[in-house]
């Protein structure tokens, strides 16, 4: 395809994706109150608990234009999330012509598995967040009120859900590397000590408090997913061996190995 046609197609995809994002932003603007109530529910649970103990915690807007900016930000994030099937599809349609048939199947499988995994991580972060906030606010000295800016709370909230979601996607990335022939299941299994160590370090850094309970709430599911991922990689290695694909781990880095035949389209 000529360069001019590529640029025209890119423009068409961008226009369609932008229109979908704008439509999602309109929905986010209309249902702003309900969306903000959902976002602030973990914080409100901590506020109610603090009031029952005689402490004051307040979620506040500190600037004159902050209410408008906040509604615009929430509408933008909502638009990106609601329109994600559309702009992901447009991106997919733009990239697909450059992929082979088996690579297209991998991409489809990745999207199908990645969406529920990321959503599971987000929901776990949403459930863990009140406990983390309660622990953090517990360090407040006597006779001191907690006044938290809304934009800082939203930044904290978004960071939490993204980190948890990405953590749940890490095992899937290992499976993709295995299917691409970069990593073998045997190699991953030999790294099990380092995998456990890295998962716990990641969980300790990612959780807001770093306490053992919240760390285990994140590390436990990721380790289970890692076990599943390594099992899938080992099964895929056996499948390749049955089909006669060479195991490149058998050769040294400076030793020539036979080339695999090109995949048939």
C-alpha positions, 0 to 999 in steps of 0.5 A, a space after each residue: 500500500 502506498 504511503 499516501 493511502 497509509 496516511 489516509 487510512 491513519 487519518 480515518 482511524 484517528 477520526 473514528 477513534 476521536 469521535 468515539 472518545 468524544 461520545 464517551 466523554 459526553 456520557 461521562 459528563 452526563 453521569 458525572 455524579 454517579 461516576 464520582 460517587 463510585 470513585 469516592 466510595 472507598 474514601 467515603 468508607 474510611 470517612 465513616 469509620 473515622 467519624 465513628 471514632 471521633 476523627 475528621 477526614 474530609 475530601 475537598 476541592 481547594 481551587 475556584 476552577 477545581 469543580 469544573 476541572 474535576 468534572 472534565 477529568 472524570 469525563 475524559 477518563 470515562 470517555 477513554 474507558 467507554 470508547 476503548 473497544 472502538 479505538 482498540 479496534 481501529 488500532 487493530 485494523 490499522 496494524 493487522 495488514 502487517 501481521 501474519 495469520 498466526 500473529 493475528 490469532 495471538 493478538 486476538 487471544 491476548 485481548 480476550 484474556 487481557 481484558 478480564 485479567 486487567 479488570 480483575 486487578 482493578 476490582 481487587 485494587 478497589 476492594 483493597 483501597 479502603 484498608 490501605 487508606 485506613 492504615 495510612 490515615 491511622 498515622 494522623 496525630 491527635 487533634 489534627 484533621 485530614 483534608 485531602 485534595 480531590 485531585 490527589 485522591 484521584 491520582 492515588 486511586 488511578 495509580 493503584 488500579 493501574 498498578 494492580 491491573 498491570 500486575 495481573 497482566 505480567 503472567 500473560 506477557 510471559 506466555 506471549 514471550 513463550 509463544 513467540 519463542 523467546 522464553 521456554 517453560 523450562 527456563 521460567 521454571 528454573 527462575 521460580 525463586 527469582 519470580 517469587 522474589 520479584 512478585 513480592 518486591 513489586 507487591 510491597 512497592 505497589 501497595 500503598 501501605 506496604 503492610 504484609 496483609 495488603 502485600 499478600 492480597 496482591 502477591 497471592 493472585 499474581 503468584 497463582 497466575 504465574 503458576 498457570 502461565 508457567 504451566 501453559 508455557 510447559 504445555 506449549 513447549 511439549 506441543 512444539 516438540 511433538 511438531 518437531 520444532 527445535 529447542 534452542 536451549 539445547 545449543 550454546 549462544 555461539 553454536 549454530 542451530 537449525 532454522 525453523 521453516 517459515 510459517 505457512 500463511 
